[in-house]
Amino acid sequence: MTTSTARRLWSLFEPLHAVTYFTPQAAEAFEAAGLTGFWRRYFAGRAAALGPIGPGPVTAAFFGFAPAMVTRAFPSVWSRISPQDAVTARAAGAAAALNDLFTDLPPSAVADAADLLEAAARSVDTPGRVLAAAHADLPWPTDPVVRLWHAATILREHRGDGHVAALLTAGVGGCESLVWRVGLDGGRLREVTQPARGWTDEEWEAAAGRLEDRGWLTASGEVTAEGLAAYEGVEALTDRLAAGPWHRLGEADTERCAELLAPLTARTWAVLPDDNPIPLRRPVPGQ
């Protein structure tokens, strides 16, 4: 079981989770519950498993978001929707989106994938993994499509919690992590990523300066060879921290899970934007 196994499985289950952010069905479910606006949906939906918390814990757990952006959403969003209603709306919207994508598939195609992904998700280690633990505490749904999405959500938050730990181990803060990642693309995605996470130009440039001082970024914002090696080290540690569920599932069932997820994920890409700040990238054929 190599560290790339965890990353490969992430690339398969993350798109299944991401329908909750980018599909009209997800927006409609929240609107039916009385909540409008993309960022209100995002913050309320993702934080709802933690209960009616304020901006401090959300800033800590979400990591890459500017504190000022989080403070605009919390705690005021809970006057518009309760955490329980947000949990319900989020799952309903994801289920509607995935059901539309899977409409012509035999039920077993989803159920078999959901069984294995659920088995992996139920085995996640939660100490130090706040978001994964919160979502793992939610009741398990019985519908196969919702089970598939719920399992993907637990696993992606489990990986995300570990990624935050890896970044902190490298001495990297929230804004720096984004500047660093954008530098891998030569700065191309700054116009998408920076406003999506709420950092000001001054904060962004200050973070870039700190990375430049470490020798990880050039003055023009591109990642150096040293910065690339450090970045790959963070990603490798993230993979190791995310590998537990797949070790426990076992090599054969992990490979079977990947086989079952692949055609479902391929359909999901039809409704996901290419330039998204997750970062989630469309697979390149043959790679």
C-alpha positions as CSV (number, residue, x, y, z in Angstrom):
1,M,0.0,0.0,0.0
2,T,1.8,3.1,-1.2
3,T,1.2,6.7,-0.3
4,S,-0.1,7.3,-3.8
5,T,-3.0,5.0,-3.1
6,A,-4.5,7.5,-0.7
7,R,-4.1,10.3,-3.2
8,R,-5.6,8.2,-6.0
9,L,-8.6,7.3,-3.9
10,W,-9.0,11.0,-2.9
11,S,-9.2,11.9,-6.6
12,L,-12.1,9.5,-6.9
13,F,-14.2,10.3,-3.9
14,E,-13.6,14.1,-3.7
15,P,-15.6,14.9,-6.8
16,L,-18.5,12.9,-5.4
17,H,-18.5,15.2,-2.3
18,A,-18.0,18.3,-4.3
19,V,-21.4,18.3,-5.9
20,T,-22.6,19.9,-2.7
21,Y,-20.8,23.1,-3.7
22,F,-21.2,23.4,-7.4
23,T,-24.6,22.1,-8.5
24,P,-28.0,23.8,-8.8
25,Q,-29.6,21.0,-6.9
26,A,-27.5,21.8,-3.9
27,A,-28.4,25.5,-4.1
28,E,-32.1,24.6,-4.4
29,A,-32.1,22.4,-1.3
30,F,-30.6,25.2,0.8
31,E,-33.0,27.8,-0.7
32,A,-35.9,25.5,0.2
33,A,-34.6,25.6,3.8
34,G,-34.4,29.4,3.7
35,L,-30.7,30.0,3.1
36,T,-29.5,31.8,0.0
37,G,-26.0,32.7,-1.2
38,F,-23.1,30.5,-2.2
39,W,-20.9,31.3,0.8
40,R,-23.7,31.0,3.3
41,R,-24.4,27.6,1.9
42,Y,-20.7,26.6,2.0
43,F,-20.0,27.8,5.5
44,A,-23.3,26.6,7.1
45,G,-23.2,23.3,5.3
46,R,-19.6,22.4,6.1
47,A,-19.6,23.6,9.7
48,A,-23.1,22.4,10.7
49,A,-21.8,19.0,11.9
50,L,-19.9,21.0,14.6
51,G,-23.1,22.7,15.9
52,P,-23.9,26.4,16.3
53,I,-20.2,27.4,16.7
54,G,-18.7,30.8,16.2
55,P,-15.9,32.0,13.9
56,G,-12.9,30.9,16.0
57,P,-13.3,27.1,15.6
58,V,-14.3,27.5,11.9
59,T,-11.2,29.6,11.1
60,A,-9.1,27.0,12.8
61,A,-10.7,24.0,11.2
62,F,-11.2,25.4,7.7
63,F,-7.6,26.8,7.8
64,G,-7.2,28.4,4.4
65,F,-9.9,31.0,4.9
66,A,-9.2,34.6,6.0
67,P,-10.5,35.2,9.5
68,A,-12.4,38.3,8.3
69,M,-14.3,36.2,5.7
70,V,-15.2,33.6,8.4
71,T,-16.3,36.3,10.8
72,R,-18.7,37.7,8.2
73,A,-20.5,34.4,8.1
74,F,-20.4,33.3,11.8
75,P,-22.3,33.3,14.0
76,S,-24.9,35.2,12.0
77,V,-25.6,32.4,9.6
78,W,-27.2,30.4,12.4
79,S,-30.0,33.1,12.6
80,R,-30.9,32.0,9.0
81,I,-30.7,28.3,9.3
82,S,-30.1,25.8,12.2
83,P,-27.2,23.4,12.0
84,Q,-29.6,20.4,11.8
85,D,-31.5,22.0,8.9
86,A,-28.2,22.8,7.2
87,V,-27.1,19.1,7.6
88,T,-30.4,17.9,6.1
89,A,-30.3,20.4,3.2
90,R,-26.8,19.7,2.4
91,A,-27.4,15.9,2.1
92,A,-30.6,16.4,0.2
93,G,-28.9,18.7,-2.4
94,A,-26.0,16.3,-2.9
95,A,-28.4,13.3,-3.2
96,A,-30.5,15.1,-5.8
97,A,-27.4,16.0,-7.9
98,L,-25.9,12.5,-7.8
99,N,-29.3,10.8,-8.5
100,D,-29.6,12.9,-11.6
101,L,-26.1,11.9,-12.7
102,F,-26.6,8.2,-11.9
103,T,-30.2,7.9,-13.2
104,D,-29.6,5.2,-15.8
105,L,-27.2,3.1,-13.7
106,P,-28.3,-0.2,-12.1
107,P,-28.8,0.3,-8.4
108,S,-25.9,-2.1,-7.6
109,A,-23.4,0.2,-9.3
110,V,-23.9,2.8,-6.6
111,A,-24.7,0.4,-3.7
112,D,-21.6,-1.7,-4.1
113,A,-19.4,1.4,-4.3
114,A,-21.2,2.8,-1.3
115,D,-20.6,-0.3,0.8
116,L,-16.8,-0.2,0.3
117,L,-16.5,3.5,0.7
118,E,-18.6,3.3,3.9
119,A,-16.4,0.6,5.2
120,A,-13.3,2.8,4.7
121,A,-15.1,5.9,6.2
122,R,-16.2,4.0,9.3
123,S,-12.6,3.1,10.0
124,V,-11.1,6.6,10.0
125,D,-9.0,7.6,13.0
126,T,-10.5,10.7,14.5
127,P,-8.1,12.0,17.2
128,G,-6.9,15.4,16.1
129,R,-9.3,15.3,13.1
130,V,-12.0,17.7,14.1
131,L,-14.0,17.9,10.9
132,A,-13.8,14.2,10.1
133,A,-14.9,13.4,13.7
134,A,-17.8,15.8,13.5
135,H,-19.1,14.3,10.2
136,A,-18.4,10.7,11.4
137,D,-20.7,11.4,14.4
138,L,-23.7,12.2,12.1
139,P,-26.2,9.4,11.6
140,W,-25.4,7.1,8.7
141,P,-28.1,7.4,6.0
142,T,-29.6,4.2,4.5
143,D,-30.0,5.3,0.9
144,P,-27.0,4.1,-1.2
145,V,-26.5,7.5,-3.0
146,V,-26.5,9.4,0.3
147,R,-24.3,6.8,1.9
148,L,-21.8,7.2,-0.9
149,W,-21.8,11.0,-0.5
150,H,-21.6,10.8,3.3
151,A,-18.7,8.4,3.2
152,A,-16.9,10.6,0.7
153,T,-17.5,13.6,3.0
154,I,-16.0,11.9,6.0
155,L,-13.0,10.7,4.0
156,R,-12.3,14.1,2.4
157,E,-12.5,15.9,5.8
158,H,-10.2,13.2,7.3
159,R,-7.7,13.9,4.6
160,G,-8.1,17.6,5.0
161,D,-7.6,17.5,8.7
162,G,-4.3,15.6,8.1
163,H,-3.3,18.1,5.4
164,V,-3.7,21.0,7.9
165,A,-1.4,19.0,10.3
166,A,1.2,18.6,7.5
167,L,1.1,22.3,6.6
168,L,1.5,23.3,10.3
169,T,4.4,20.8,10.6
170,A,6.1,22.6,7.7
171,G,5.5,26.0,9.3
172,V,3.0,27.2,6.8
173,G,-0.1,29.3,7.6
174,G,-3.4,29.5,5.8
175,C,-2.7,32.3,3.4
176,E,0.8,31.0,2.7
177,S,-0.6,27.6,1.8
178,L,-2.7,29.1,-0.9
179,V,0.0,31.4,-2.3
180,W,2.4,28.4,-2.4
181,R,-0.2,26.2,-4.2
182,V,-1.0,29.0,-6.7
183,G,2.7,29.4,-7.3
184,L,2.8,25.9,-8.7
185,D,0.7,27.1,-11.6
186,G,2.8,30.2,-12.1
187,G,0.2,32.4,-10.3
188,R,-2.5,31.6,-12.9
189,L,-5.2,30.7,-10.3
190,R,-4.7,33.6,-8.0
191,E,-7.7,35.4,-9.4
192,V,-9.9,32.4,-8.5
193,T,-8.3,31.3,-5.2
194,Q,-7.6,34.6,-3.4
195,P,-11.2,36.0,-3.5
196,A,-12.6,32.5,-2.8
197,R,-10.7,32.4,0.5
198,G,-11.1,36.1,1.4
199,W,-7.5,37.3,1.7
200,T,-6.7,40.9,0.9
201,D,-3.9,41.9,-1.6
202,E,-1.8,43.1,1.3
203,E,-2.2,39.7,3.2
204,W,-1.5,37.8,0.0
205,E,1.7,39.8,-0.8
206,A,2.9,39.5,2.8
207,A,2.5,35.7,2.6
208,A,4.3,35.6,-0.7
209,G,7.2,37.6,0.9
210,R,7.5,35.1,3.7
211,L,7.7,32.2,1.2
212,E,10.2,34.1,-0.8
213,D,12.3,34.7,2.3
214,R,12.3,30.9,2.8
215,G,13.5,30.4,-0.7
216,W,10.3,28.6,-1.7
217,L,8.9,31.3,-4.1
218,T,10.5,33.6,-6.6
219,A,9.9,37.4,-6.6
220,S,7.4,36.8,-9.5
221,G,5.4,34.3,-7.5
222,E,6.6,31.0,-9.0
223,V,7.6,28.0,-6.8
224,T,11.4,27.4,-6.7
225,A,13.0,23.9,-6.8
226,E,13.4,24.1,-3.0
227,G,9.8,25.2,-2.7
228,L,8.6,22.3,-4.9
229,A,10.5,19.8,-2.8
230,A,9.0,21.1,0.4
231,Y,5.5,21.1,-1.2
232,E,5.9,17.5,-2.3
233,G,7.0,16.7,1.3
234,V,3.8,18.1,2.6
235,E,1.7,16.2,0.1
236,A,3.6,13.0,0.9
237,L,2.9,13.5,4.6
238,T,-0.8,14.2,3.8
239,D,-0.9,10.9,1.9
240,R,0.6,9.0,4.8
241,L,-1.8,10.6,7.3
242,A,-4.7,9.7,5.0
243,A,-3.7,6.1,4.3
244,G,-5.2,4.5,7.4
245,P,-8.7,3.7,6.1
246,W,-7.2,2.1,3.0
247,H,-4.8,0.0,5.0
248,R,-7.7,-1.2,7.1
249,L,-9.9,-1.8,4.1
250,G,-7.1,-4.0,2.6
251,E,-5.5,-3.9,-0.8
252,A,-8.0,-6.0,-2.6
253,D,-11.1,-4.1,-1.4
254,T,-9.3,-0.8,-1.9
255,E,-8.6,-1.7,-5.6
256,R,-12.2,-2.9,-6.0
257,C,-13.5,0.4,-4.4
258,A,-11.4,2.4,-6.9
259,E,-12.8,0.3,-9.8
260,L,-16.4,0.9,-8.7
261,L,-15.8,4.6,-8.0
262,A,-14.1,5.5,-11.3
263,P,-17.2,5.4,-13.6
264,L,-19.3,7.3,-11.0
265,T,-16.6,10.0,-10.6
266,A,-16.3,10.3,-14.4
267,R,-20.0,11.2,-14.5
268,T,-19.6,13.7,-11.7
269,W,-17.1,15.7,-13.6
270,A,-19.8,16.8,-16.0
271,V,-21.1,19.2,-13.3
272,L,-17.9,20.4,-11.7
273,P,-16.0,23.5,-12.9
274,D,-12.4,23.2,-14.0
275,D,-11.0,26.2,-12.2
276,N,-12.2,25.6,-8.7
277,P,-10.4,26.5,-5.4
278,I,-10.5,23.0,-3.8
279,P,-8.1,22.4,-5.8
280,L,-9.8,19.6,-7.8
281,R,-8.5,19.0,-11.3
282,R,-10.1,17.2,-14.1
283,P,-8.3,14.0,-14.9
284,V,-6.1,14.1,-18.0
285,P,-6.8,11.0,-20.3
286,G,-3.9,8.6,-20.2
287,Q,-2.4,10.0,-17.0
